[in-house]
Amino acid sequence: MEPSIPANLGFVARVLANAGLTDWVRVGGCDWRGSEAERTGAMARDRLEGLRVAGDLAEAVAGCSHLLGFTARSGRRRQPRPLPDLARLLAEWGPAARVGLVFGREDRGLEAEEAEACTALVTIPTAGLASLNLSHAVAVALYEWRRAAGPAPAPPPPEHEEVWASAEDRLRLARHAAAELAAAGFPDRGGELPGTLRRLAALPVLARDLRMLERIVRHARWRREHDSPGA
């Protein structure tokens, strides 16, 4: 999210090359071309060339079913799990999960809405200064990821495969639900509905269950339109 130090992009590119990963996205922030990143990422130039740019987090994680956010802060609405819990999370989500790792800005990390959009939050334990340099955090996270994931499991037979709904599809359902609730005159006292829908959209759901929820929203809209006076 909005990296501000070009050298960090080069270092992250090297970490991705170490981990054998290629798919990464920059949301806003600085560009790497013509910057210090070309030196720090010289050994991973192909990763720098493959860095995609997105306008916001939703665009960046389109296609992901689960989002794992990394944060050094905690609070009433931000309760991260320690990094060693990663293995347990991956086991709970299963091999069909398409997981995106979300890292915040160098100076202030993830904003509240970005943290709320994540399925789970993780913190990297430290003995002193809580926050890590961006590239260091990515390196530690990917090391633990590889250690927790172990050998890639054999894919299940297609007839038994569970498919997770993507974050993009969940956000679309949340927008439709918000529009329907507004049209129905839902009394959102205190303006809590947008945050609640964001947190619900962060929860993983199977694609078949999402389709059922979409049918429910469409049916509610149909009943409202046909039961209204003059319909």
Summary of the structure (lengths in Angstrom):
residues: 231
radius of gyration: 20.1
end to end distance: 47.2
largest distance: 68.6
contacts: 656
relative contact order: 0.13
helix: 48%
strand: 12%
